[in-house]
Amino acid sequence: MKFDLPRGMRDIDDIDSAYIDYIKEKFMEVASLFNCRFIDPSPIELLSTMEAKSGQSILNEVYGFADKGGRDVALRYDLTIGLTRWATSNRSLRLPIKLSSFGGVWRYDEPQAGRYRYFHQWDIEIYDSFTEETDAEIIEFVSLFFKNLGIKVSIDINDRRIIEEYVSYLMKKYNVVFDDTEGPEILDEMFRTIDKIPKKGKQQAYDEYMTNYKKKFTAFIDPLLVQDIFNLCSNRVHISEINKIPELKNLKNIHILLRIIESLKSRGIYDEIFLNLGIVRGLDYYSGLVFEVNDTVSKDVGSIVGGGRYDKLPEIFGRGDLGAVGAAGGIERIIHSLKNNKIDLDTHSQKKDLIYVTYVLKDLKKSSIEIVSLLRRHKIRVDYDILDRSFKKQLEDASIKDSKLVLIMGPNEFSQGKVLIKDMSTGNETQVDISSLVSYLQTESDLVNI
């Protein structure tokens, strides 16, 4: 019998675990700079809570089940739901409420490069009084986080209100009126398809929309109206070139985005920001600013962060007085980016060097173990051979494990209360009294990082 994992699952080895820890460390550093409060939402939510965010369509994407009490529950799909539930239920919290989170989530979607059905996310959310400064604060967080990781990114921003206003203008221009039954669905389908323009291109997205429209809806829609919308949404320019898009000049909501951009400029966030009118984040609850982040080197992995303003969600949770904006990033995709950018954790983290203790004769194993335990009590990273192998095999094991120093317990050294220290990079050897071994290692910083 073959014991396989379920599709989309994986075991996380020590290498990827080290990457996850490294990313979390960098995330927590930046979250602290922004005075965010760390919350770890429950890994299990009531299914009704998840449906409040995304409707019954979420059922196809969550790991849901009935618990032993007969309650319909699901493993957390993302961190935003739990953070919003927590923020909206704690009415004593003063605004703005800045929350950060980091943890695993379960999502029943199609596995792809850097994405599994169980994966990790970082998340930052700010609940506010509907101010554009919060939008800029979130984007500044994202920019600084990736600078700290050493990954060069581009941040594509848009505002759904701009696209919604332009659609309303075109409907009047082409004298198009939808009834209350099909109208919302037609526009939702349009936004979902527009969101595919950056990946599929304008023509393919347009063809897909018109094909689906004929299958799903009975109301007539002028193809010229759809073409005008898709033409606008195919624009991607640096924020310094917004004035080059003539359709935006007479739109009232462009001024909201311009205020966000001015705030970003004052924060020193400019070069990496692009206006991408094809980014609308098709999820129904986004209500304003939306953005996606892409690694400029690892272009094969897709966006590594998505976010925006979602004022509708706190309202669903009974807090219409709260605005909300946030961002979330997939850790596995960021790991992929770190590797593609050739960012080696050994040169960017404070990982301690490994010291390996060997013994020439088996009679000296007990004394060697005493040294191993002594060093560990002083927080020195150390290993030794537990398989009673020959001295030659011990040295081979030390080399395989990339040990910086090898401590050799030989009969002559032991009789004098000493141990021989060999620098594996230079071959230099030094005898040190066992009684002063710890202080020697702690002071010889040029030899080893402990």
Steps between C-alpha positions, in 0.01 A plus 500: 500500500631843403454770761459823305397845616169649385531708184632849560661413836869469583743443781701807597868416533758683707611718208155642425428519872807722536369721218160524670663598828718757322203660322301506824789668680519772233121538500484539877780759490309718253166445677661627819621814318138571406379433856284203397347266753561130426194272494488132409139434392337168579592231243135388492206730426128445482410451136239774533777748587684417179180521297445850636811609314471318168155343484423135436754490216764463772375143560693377195827645629508417871569186699162485669349229718253436781669472839399251767233739623343517155617857435608596149858623527800550271875537521597864457509606137702812570597718796284799406172341609624419850668838545187685389278287724733578793526873426127553447404307815733700728317832509727646767795518260603852399548593136707436305519129580825367353524121491760262362492124467711213367388139465380206297177494298312231309354562156347242269612645167719379214861447614755700300860622517568627850142435610363205695168416661663558835729799494610796710402864487602824659224751547467862609165675548410851614146586610444873478257788453512491117817700432732475199802524731431143608517383138841663465610351835429147376691553175793650691504190721514274194778704340715502815441131567636396160791743525595327826476162328722622215237436232440771240129526425253701298173601667202534267217709644150589386172617650181309428301821536674637189394201291147499645462872420626447144261210447210720618610772259510255208160354586352848471695566181374181334155526662535162671274413792513170690218377721555427867508124436786470252670838545720422804598161358595655165728752668653238734577281200655799326728577796606139529598499133672840513718361779636248246623766255852527651542123462306418180510827308219729392375304198487159667327645806249683279422184298456302822260755643283519189483120475399464866257790470304331223478181705395659829297814425202600286536880507661664198838664549669711235838343406639853457428570866692188602787589267525849650517356851760241408705762311514717812582205726793391283697811604801458727719805557734631764316726742690798357317447169139487620419820310572318175174299532233743371200294619597567864500879489129558555445222755429624852647194673845550344559767766483237776777303330703814444488578874628149574782550249595834658520327838722229350731765356537663841594158641772452237302227322500588131724315254334159541137620483298453178139574415357179353135547406467126441544425871153492655533202733180322398394412853167666569592667828775730367366854497782740410877478470627166370857393431725209413873454546732320259861401531691659211731194480268202566240580237390135472339481845228766461408762756651448844275745685146621450289742693283806511214676673203285601262721699212263424637219717491676839149614407398137442636425848277773644754785507400747232697760693829330413699530181757233419805460280755223498749282317594133505791314345566133432815385680575211264499739204733735687733205569501435125593866446777490758654199328467652152659821627784286636449633851687251718370477855848421630614850402183681603412335828671457833533125474776380731797298380506130583772357722559124477649300789692184412674232703798293386428202728163366615621527859493878453138513377360570848735794550416630152129491581569700816664768284206492255251557783721771655502695173124459448431638848689809389284526182775387267382300198670162514469143372686171534485141376245288687556187286839397646671538164875516449690824543542522122124467448439765764720745311313416179169566677630832631597600146162397356325710765718798405644542847706813554713353779571140600589425862719190524515306824821291482671300778797739526276808516264336749784406734600868511140625544503650154317470168635555150309755287531474123384781271350316203545795262873554565613171654655686795501312833505637855505331840267652759440411866157341540438721803531813285349359179172693520663837563752431220225429246298801613793739463650368175231660280728481194495121527132427548161673519331364810 
